[in-house]
Amino acid sequence: GSAGNMPKINQSILADVQVPLPPEVVRSQIVYKLDAAFNLADAIARRLDWASRRVHVSSQAVLTKAFRGELLGTRS
């Protein structure tokens, strides 16, 4: 910052900062859970894409029938 009471932070200062990490077992569990979450998100995205295409096709089919006058039911 520009204030005199704030130290300058540079790459060498940051390189000396020790960041505590969880044990390897915990990190592996985190990675496993994140992979599972990303896989689930991908599956949801694929289903959403499929449903969206399905809605589009259905909407087009309804509009086509409407313009042809095929949506009007016959009453006896």
PyMOL commands that set and color helices and strands:
alter all, ss='L'
color gray80, all
select helices_A, chain A and resi 11-15+24-68
alter helices_A, ss='H'
color red, helices_A
deselect
rebuild
show_as cartoon
